[in-house]
Structures are given as structure tokens and as C-alpha cells.
Amino acid sequence: MKKHLFLLLLLAASLATSTHLNAQVKFGVKAGLNLANINSGGDEDVLDGLDPKMTPTFLVGGVVEFGLTENLGIGTGVQLSGKGFKLEEEDEFGKYSIRSNPLYLQVPVSINYQNNGFFASFGPYLGFGVGGKNKETFDGESDTYDVEFGDGSNEDDLYSPLDYGLTLELGYAVAGAVRLSASYQLGLANALPKTFKDEGYKVNHQVIGVA
């Protein structure tokens, strides 16, 4: 785990080192609301026909922007991004729900365009699972426990530690350096542990963000 975290931080640092001599550099803080869900695919349905719902979580972290021209730049940073889903089911035995909110330490890399206050960015991200909580409720009684990341060799492993995908963000600078934006993260990695992948199951993270 420490090795993956080091590689993520090294990626962000190397981008800063390679471009700061020839670019205008801006540093900032980014925080906002994530509305997270998952998409189930593959040869087998891991959700067994159930329909996952969005669950609210958060995004917070630092951003760095390197201006290449008046309108174009490169963005990166290190962010803590919440993801997950919510499921609800009711049958003759009672009402059951689960809310899963894994947290990922995430490094995005984007091409940025800005003009007259409006801006857009697009690019990949790489993330590594660092924590989170699951909450299960059955007939009013709840149990909360930690999210586990791994290859599935542990029966508690729920997610693969590695996540990657693409992010599209649109926004407007409302006052100087203060920005409002909406974004969409499309996970391309199968978020399930290896043992589930080998059995034909597939889940991808999807996140709508407001920051």
C-alpha cells in the first residue's frame, strides 16, 4: 500500500518538476460534493438484478495548474475522493440496505482550457484505495464497518485497491481564483477484487461532482 501511495505522489511531483520552469504555476485547494454510484457489467451480475443508487460523499485535496498559453494549461494534484453506492431491498424477511463509501487517494492529470472565466478540463486519473466505511441496515438495526481493499483472498475484501478512469469538468471562475464546477468521473478499472474478476464479475465507479 505504501508503495502505491509513493508512486501516486511521485507522479504529481514529477509533473511539477518538469514544467514549472517554463510555465505559470498556480496552487489551490479543491473541495466539494460527490454523488457516487457503480455500474455493473461483465459475464455475471454481481448485484443479482438489484438497482444501485447514488450515495453522497466528498472530494477534497490540492490542485496545481501549469499555464502553457493564455488559454491552455495542464492540471494535476492529490485528492481524497469518495466513491461507492447504495442498495435497498425489501422482501418477506424484512427491509435491507447497504451504503458503501470507499475512499481513494487520487492523482488526476488534465488538459485545461479557459476563456472569459469559463473553463473545461479533461484527462485521466489514477487512484488507490485508502479507507472508507460500509453501513448495513436490516429492519432498523445497523452495523458499520471498514471498507477492505485487496485481491479477494480475504473474505472481507470488497474492492480492488487500484482505480483509474477519465474525468470531464466544466466550470466558471465566479470571483478571481474562486471557481464553481461540475464534473463526471468514469471509472475504467474493474473495482472488484481479482477473485471476483476471475469469475466474470465487473463493477465500475461513476461519480458526479460539484465543487
Contacts in CASP RR format, 6 or more apart in sequence:
PFRMAT RR
TARGET T0000
AUTHOR 0000-0000-0000
METHOD contacts of the structure
MODEL  1
MKKHLFLLLLLAASLATSTHLNAQVKFGVKAGLNLANINSGGDEDVLDGL
DPKMTPTFLVGGVVEFGLTENLGIGTGVQLSGKGFKLEEEDEFGKYSIRS
NPLYLQVPVSINYQNNGFFASFGPYLGFGVGGKNKETFDGESDTYDVEFG
DGSNEDDLYSPLDYGLTLELGYAVAGAVRLSASYQLGLANALPKTFKDEG
YKVNHQVIGVA
1 128 0 8 1.000
1 130 0 8 1.000
1 161 0 8 1.000
4 128 0 8 1.000
4 161 0 8 1.000
4 162 0 8 1.000
5 105 0 8 1.000
5 128 0 8 1.000
5 130 0 8 1.000
8 78 0 8 1.000
8 105 0 8 1.000
8 106 0 8 1.000
8 107 0 8 1.000
8 126 0 8 1.000
8 127 0 8 1.000
8 128 0 8 1.000
9 78 0 8 1.000
9 107 0 8 1.000
11 76 0 8 1.000
11 107 0 8 1.000
11 109 0 8 1.000
11 126 0 8 1.000
12 64 0 8 1.000
12 76 0 8 1.000
12 77 0 8 1.000
12 78 0 8 1.000
12 107 0 8 1.000
15 64 0 8 1.000
15 66 0 8 1.000
15 74 0 8 1.000
15 75 0 8 1.000
15 76 0 8 1.000
15 109 0 8 1.000
16 25 0 8 1.000
16 64 0 8 1.000
16 66 0 8 1.000
16 76 0 8 1.000
19 25 0 8 1.000
19 66 0 8 1.000
19 74 0 8 1.000
20 66 0 8 1.000
23 66 0 8 1.000
23 67 0 8 1.000
23 68 0 8 1.000
23 73 0 8 1.000
23 74 0 8 1.000
24 66 0 8 1.000
24 67 0 8 1.000
25 64 0 8 1.000
25 65 0 8 1.000
25 66 0 8 1.000
25 67 0 8 1.000
26 64 0 8 1.000
26 65 0 8 1.000
26 67 0 8 1.000
26 177 0 8 1.000
27 62 0 8 1.000
27 63 0 8 1.000
27 64 0 8 1.000
28 62 0 8 1.000
28 63 0 8 1.000
28 64 0 8 1.000
28 177 0 8 1.000
29 60 0 8 1.000
29 61 0 8 1.000
29 62 0 8 1.000
29 63 0 8 1.000
30 59 0 8 1.000
30 60 0 8 1.000
30 61 0 8 1.000
30 62 0 8 1.000
30 63 0 8 1.000
30 79 0 8 1.000
30 211 0 8 1.000
31 58 0 8 1.000
31 59 0 8 1.000
31 60 0 8 1.000
31 61 0 8 1.000
31 211 0 8 1.000
32 58 0 8 1.000
32 59 0 8 1.000
32 60 0 8 1.000
32 209 0 8 1.000
32 210 0 8 1.000
32 211 0 8 1.000
33 56 0 8 1.000
33 57 0 8 1.000
33 58 0 8 1.000
33 59 0 8 1.000
33 209 0 8 1.000
33 210 0 8 1.000
33 211 0 8 1.000
34 56 0 8 1.000
34 57 0 8 1.000
34 58 0 8 1.000
34 59 0 8 1.000
34 81 0 8 1.000
34 82 0 8 1.000
34 83 0 8 1.000
34 207 0 8 1.000
34 208 0 8 1.000
34 209 0 8 1.000
35 54 0 8 1.000
35 55 0 8 1.000
35 56 0 8 1.000
35 57 0 8 1.000
35 207 0 8 1.000
35 208 0 8 1.000
35 209 0 8 1.000
35 210 0 8 1.000
36 54 0 8 1.000
36 55 0 8 1.000
36 56 0 8 1.000
36 57 0 8 1.000
36 82 0 8 1.000
36 83 0 8 1.000
36 84 0 8 1.000
36 85 0 8 1.000
36 101 0 8 1.000
36 205 0 8 1.000
36 206 0 8 1.000
36 207 0 8 1.000
37 52 0 8 1.000
37 53 0 8 1.000
37 54 0 8 1.000
37 55 0 8 1.000
37 84 0 8 1.000
37 85 0 8 1.000
37 206 0 8 1.000
37 207 0 8 1.000
38 52 0 8 1.000
38 84 0 8 1.000
38 85 0 8 1.000
38 191 0 8 1.000
38 203 0 8 1.000
38 204 0 8 1.000
38 205 0 8 1.000
38 206 0 8 1.000
39 203 0 8 1.000
39 204 0 8 1.000
39 206 0 8 1.000
40 46 0 8 1.000
40 47 0 8 1.000
40 52 0 8 1.000
40 201 0 8 1.000
40 202 0 8 1.000
40 203 0 8 1.000
41 201 0 8 1.000
41 202 0 8 1.000
41 203 0 8 1.000
41 204 0 8 1.000
42 200 0 8 1.000
42 201 0 8 1.000
42 202 0 8 1.000
43 200 0 8 1.000
43 201 0 8 1.000
44 199 0 8 1.000
44 200 0 8 1.000
44 201 0 8 1.000
45 201 0 8 1.000
46 192 0 8 1.000
46 196 0 8 1.000
46 201 0 8 1.000
46 202 0 8 1.000
46 203 0 8 1.000
47 87 0 8 1.000
50 87 0 8 1.000
50 89 0 8 1.000
51 87 0 8 1.000
52 85 0 8 1.000
52 86 0 8 1.000
52 87 0 8 1.000
53 85 0 8 1.000
53 86 0 8 1.000
53 87 0 8 1.000
53 88 0 8 1.000
54 85 0 8 1.000
54 86 0 8 1.000
54 208 0 8 1.000
55 84 0 8 1.000
55 85 0 8 1.000
55 86 0 8 1.000
55 99 0 8 1.000
55 100 0 8 1.000
55 101 0 8 1.000
57 82 0 8 1.000
57 83 0 8 1.000
57 84 0 8 1.000
57 101 0 8 1.000
57 103 0 8 1.000
58 80 0 8 1.000
58 82 0 8 1.000
59 79 0 8 1.000
59 80 0 8 1.000
59 81 0 8 1.000
59 82 0 8 1.000
59 209 0 8 1.000
59 211 0 8 1.000
60 79 0 8 1.000
60 80 0 8 1.000
61 77 0 8 1.000
61 78 0 8 1.000
61 79 0 8 1.000
61 80 0 8 1.000
62 77 0 8 1.000
62 78 0 8 1.000
62 79 0 8 1.000
63 75 0 8 1.000
63 76 0 8 1.000
63 77 0 8 1.000
63 79 0 8 1.000
64 75 0 8 1.000
64 76 0 8 1.000
64 77 0 8 1.000
65 73 0 8 1.000
65 74 0 8 1.000
65 75 0 8 1.000
65 112 0 8 1.000
66 73 0 8 1.000
66 74 0 8 1.000
66 75 0 8 1.000
67 73 0 8 1.000
67 74 0 8 1.000
67 112 0 8 1.000
68 74 0 8 1.000
71 113 0 8 1.000
71 114 0 8 1.000
71 115 0 8 1.000
72 111 0 8 1.000
72 112 0 8 1.000
72 113 0 8 1.000
73 111 0 8 1.000
73 112 0 8 1.000
73 113 0 8 1.000
74 109 0 8 1.000
74 110 0 8 1.000
74 111 0 8 1.000
74 112 0 8 1.000
75 108 0 8 1.000
75 109 0 8 1.000
75 110 0 8 1.000
75 111 0 8 1.000
75 112 0 8 1.000
75 121 0 8 1.000
76 107 0 8 1.000
76 108 0 8 1.000
76 109 0 8 1.000
76 110 0 8 1.000
77 107 0 8 1.000
77 108 0 8 1.000
78 105 0 8 1.000
78 106 0 8 1.000
78 107 0 8 1.000
79 105 0 8 1.000
79 106 0 8 1.000
79 107 0 8 1.000
79 108 0 8 1.000
80 103 0 8 1.000
80 104 0 8 1.000
80 105 0 8 1.000
80 106 0 8 1.000
80 130 0 8 1.000
81 103 0 8 1.000
81 104 0 8 1.000
81 105 0 8 1.000
81 106 0 8 1.000
81 127 0 8 1.000
81 185 0 8 1.000
81 207 0 8 1.000
82 101 0 8 1.000
82 102 0 8 1.000
82 103 0 8 1.000
82 104 0 8 1.000
82 132 0 8 1.000
82 207 0 8 1.000
83 101 0 8 1.000
83 102 0 8 1.000
83 103 0 8 1.000
83 104 0 8 1.000
83 163 0 8 1.000
83 205 0 8 1.000
83 207 0 8 1.000
84 100 0 8 1.000
84 101 0 8 1.000
84 102 0 8 1.000
84 205 0 8 1.000
85 99 0 8 1.000
85 100 0 8 1.000
86 97 0 8 1.000
86 98 0 8 1.000
86 99 0 8 1.000
86 100 0 8 1.000
87 97 0 8 1.000
87 98 0 8 1.000
88 95 0 8 1.000
88 96 0 8 1.000
88 97 0 8 1.000
89 95 0 8 1.000
89 96 0 8 1.000
89 97 0 8 1.000
90 96 0 8 1.000
94 138 0 8 1.000
94 139 0 8 1.000
95 137 0 8 1.000
95 138 0 8 1.000
95 139 0 8 1.000
95 140 0 8 1.000
96 136 0 8 1.000
96 137 0 8 1.000
96 138 0 8 1.000
97 136 0 8 1.000
97 137 0 8 1.000
98 134 0 8 1.000
98 135 0 8 1.000
98 136 0 8 1.000
98 137 0 8 1.000
99 134 0 8 1.000
99 135 0 8 1.000
100 134 0 8 1.000
100 147 0 8 1.000
100 158 0 8 1.000
101 132 0 8 1.000
101 133 0 8 1.000
101 134 0 8 1.000
101 147 0 8 1.000
102 129 0 8 1.000
102 131 0 8 1.000
102 132 0 8 1.000
102 147 0 8 1.000
102 149 0 8 1.000
102 158 0 8 1.000
102 159 0 8 1.000
103 129 0 8 1.000
103 130 0 8 1.000
103 131 0 8 1.000
103 132 0 8 1.000
103 147 0 8 1.000
104 127 0 8 1.000
104 128 0 8 1.000
104 129 0 8 1.000
104 130 0 8 1.000
104 163 0 8 1.000
105 127 0 8 1.000
105 128 0 8 1.000
105 129 0 8 1.000
105 130 0 8 1.000
106 125 0 8 1.000
106 126 0 8 1.000
106 127 0 8 1.000
106 128 0 8 1.000
106 163 0 8 1.000
107 125 0 8 1.000
107 126 0 8 1.000
107 127 0 8 1.000
108 123 0 8 1.000
108 124 0 8 1.000
108 125 0 8 1.000
108 167 0 8 1.000
109 123 0 8 1.000
109 124 0 8 1.000
109 125 0 8 1.000
110 121 0 8 1.000
110 122 0 8 1.000
110 123 0 8 1.000
110 167 0 8 1.000
110 169 0 8 1.000
111 121 0 8 1.000
111 122 0 8 1.000
111 123 0 8 1.000
112 119 0 8 1.000
112 120 0 8 1.000
112 121 0 8 1.000
113 119 0 8 1.000
113 120 0 8 1.000
113 121 0 8 1.000
114 120 0 8 1.000
114 173 0 8 1.000
117 172 0 8 1.000
117 173 0 8 1.000
118 170 0 8 1.000
118 171 0 8 1.000
118 172 0 8 1.000
118 173 0 8 1.000
119 170 0 8 1.000
119 171 0 8 1.000
119 172 0 8 1.000
119 173 0 8 1.000
119 179 0 8 1.000
119 181 0 8 1.000
120 168 0 8 1.000
120 169 0 8 1.000
120 170 0 8 1.000
120 171 0 8 1.000
121 167 0 8 1.000
121 168 0 8 1.000
121 169 0 8 1.000
122 166 0 8 1.000
122 167 0 8 1.000
122 168 0 8 1.000
122 169 0 8 1.000
123 166 0 8 1.000
123 167 0 8 1.000
123 168 0 8 1.000
124 164 0 8 1.000
124 165 0 8 1.000
124 166 0 8 1.000
124 167 0 8 1.000
125 164 0 8 1.000
125 165 0 8 1.000
125 166 0 8 1.000
125 167 0 8 1.000
125 185 0 8 1.000
126 162 0 8 1.000
126 163 0 8 1.000
126 164 0 8 1.000
126 165 0 8 1.000
127 162 0 8 1.000
127 163 0 8 1.000
127 164 0 8 1.000
128 161 0 8 1.000
128 162 0 8 1.000
128 163 0 8 1.000
129 149 0 8 1.000
129 159 0 8 1.000
129 161 0 8 1.000
129 162 0 8 1.000
129 163 0 8 1.000
131 146 0 8 1.000
131 147 0 8 1.000
131 149 0 8 1.000
132 146 0 8 1.000
132 147 0 8 1.000
133 144 0 8 1.000
133 145 0 8 1.000
133 146 0 8 1.000
133 147 0 8 1.000
134 144 0 8 1.000
134 145 0 8 1.000
134 146 0 8 1.000
134 147 0 8 1.000
134 158 0 8 1.000
135 142 0 8 1.000
135 143 0 8 1.000
135 144 0 8 1.000
136 142 0 8 1.000
136 143 0 8 1.000
136 144 0 8 1.000
137 143 0 8 1.000
147 158 0 8 1.000
147 159 0 8 1.000
148 154 0 8 1.000
148 156 0 8 1.000
148 157 0 8 1.000
148 158 0 8 1.000
148 159 0 8 1.000
149 157 0 8 1.000
149 158 0 8 1.000
149 159 0 8 1.000
149 160 0 8 1.000
149 161 0 8 1.000
150 157 0 8 1.000
150 159 0 8 1.000
150 160 0 8 1.000
150 161 0 8 1.000
150 193 0 8 1.000
150 194 0 8 1.000
151 157 0 8 1.000
151 160 0 8 1.000
151 193 0 8 1.000
151 194 0 8 1.000
151 195 0 8 1.000
152 193 0 8 1.000
152 194 0 8 1.000
152 195 0 8 1.000
152 196 0 8 1.000
153 195 0 8 1.000
157 193 0 8 1.000
157 195 0 8 1.000
158 193 0 8 1.000
159 191 0 8 1.000
159 192 0 8 1.000
159 193 0 8 1.000
160 189 0 8 1.000
160 190 0 8 1.000
160 191 0 8 1.000
160 192 0 8 1.000
160 193 0 8 1.000
160 194 0 8 1.000
160 197 0 8 1.000
162 189 0 8 1.000
163 187 0 8 1.000
163 189 0 8 1.000
163 191 0 8 1.000
163 205 0 8 1.000
164 187 0 8 1.000
164 188 0 8 1.000
164 189 0 8 1.000
165 185 0 8 1.000
165 186 0 8 1.000
165 187 0 8 1.000
165 188 0 8 1.000
165 189 0 8 1.000
166 185 0 8 1.000
166 186 0 8 1.000
166 187 0 8 1.000
166 188 0 8 1.000
167 183 0 8 1.000
167 184 0 8 1.000
167 185 0 8 1.000
167 186 0 8 1.000
168 183 0 8 1.000
168 184 0 8 1.000
169 181 0 8 1.000
169 182 0 8 1.000
169 183 0 8 1.000
169 184 0 8 1.000
170 181 0 8 1.000
170 182 0 8 1.000
170 183 0 8 1.000
171 179 0 8 1.000
171 180 0 8 1.000
171 181 0 8 1.000
171 182 0 8 1.000
172 179 0 8 1.000
172 180 0 8 1.000
172 181 0 8 1.000
173 179 0 8 1.000
174 180 0 8 1.000
179 211 0 8 1.000
180 210 0 8 1.000
180 211 0 8 1.000
181 210 0 8 1.000
181 211 0 8 1.000
182 208 0 8 1.000
182 209 0 8 1.000
182 210 0 8 1.000
183 207 0 8 1.000
183 208 0 8 1.000
183 209 0 8 1.000
183 210 0 8 1.000
183 211 0 8 1.000
184 206 0 8 1.000
184 207 0 8 1.000
184 208 0 8 1.000
184 209 0 8 1.000
185 205 0 8 1.000
185 206 0 8 1.000
185 207 0 8 1.000
185 209 0 8 1.000
186 204 0 8 1.000
186 206 0 8 1.000
187 204 0 8 1.000
187 205 0 8 1.000
187 206 0 8 1.000
188 204 0 8 1.000
189 204 0 8 1.000
189 205 0 8 1.000
190 197 0 8 1.000
190 202 0 8 1.000
190 203 0 8 1.000
190 204 0 8 1.000
191 203 0 8 1.000
191 204 0 8 1.000
191 205 0 8 1.000
192 201 0 8 1.000
192 202 0 8 1.000
192 203 0 8 1.000
END
